[in-house]
Amino acid sequence: MKHHHLQETSLRYFLEVVRCGSISEASTRLNVAGSAISRQIANLEQALGTPLFERRPRGMVASAAGEMLAAYAFRMALEADRLVQDVDALQGLRRGLVRVATSEGFAIEFLPQVISDFREKYPGMIFQLLVSAPAEVTRRVRKGEADIGVTFSRTPQSEIKVEHRQAAPVMAVMRRGHPLARFEQVSLSQVSAYPLALPDTGTTIRQVFDIVASQLRLVIEPVVVSNYIVSLHNFALASDAISIAGEVTVRHRQLRGELAVIPIHDLGMDARCIELQTLVGRTLPKVVQLFLEFLRGRFAEAEADSTR
């Protein structure tokens, strides 16, 4: 990869050991002899006059000086990657890699559609879409494993720049012929009178749902719990059960007439937001900036449509 030529070998090897926690694993990932990695680290320690790792029985942990150097090396690696992509763009190659970490709801239909539309304008762009829990999305952005994070958030996160934020209230999801589908809004007490198909407790939407239910002193006993929201919505489609989602998550299924999506009006059901996240202080490659603006525009359009 071109960006490797812009980084000191010793720093690359050092950073990989920090990431892996051992020389042997770093050796495997870099396809470099462990002895060569050890020499490079020894040279760095000699040059700086201090140990960079604490050697432990189960691996290596960066010392205080090692953590400082790792932060510097990490920034250098990101800058090298950005420079290579910007030079390619300057040469008119119109290509580049955009790494997006996202929570599951956006990955079902919303982001695939946005990426497809973006590639119609810029067909040389390549995307890596990493789907995980909201906290993991933020961690990937913080560690430089993703350029952009698309997730639901309830609280501010350190080292994270919020490029766009909008409300993501909890919505009730049900089949079109459901007895509650005729209402413009519903209450949590109405919803809880029917079988519930809910995400697991590690999700932000379930946490908000449970907090409000507890405040209202409602006993919630879902008949189905899953970490795969498509299954929950399909179960609701096949029965009188009710599930929950953010509007963006089920927008396409609602537009196709498959599901009814009804706001839950109880106080507190709007206690989470959609966030587009990047790393504080990082200068993004031009191609990533371009997609970020495109994505921000799509979210703004979705927000405007939902209020009409």
Order of alpha helices (4+ residues) and beta strands (2+ residues): alpha-alpha-alpha-beta-beta-alpha-beta-alpha-alpha-beta-alpha-beta-beta-beta-alpha-beta-alpha-beta-alpha-beta-alpha-beta-beta-alpha
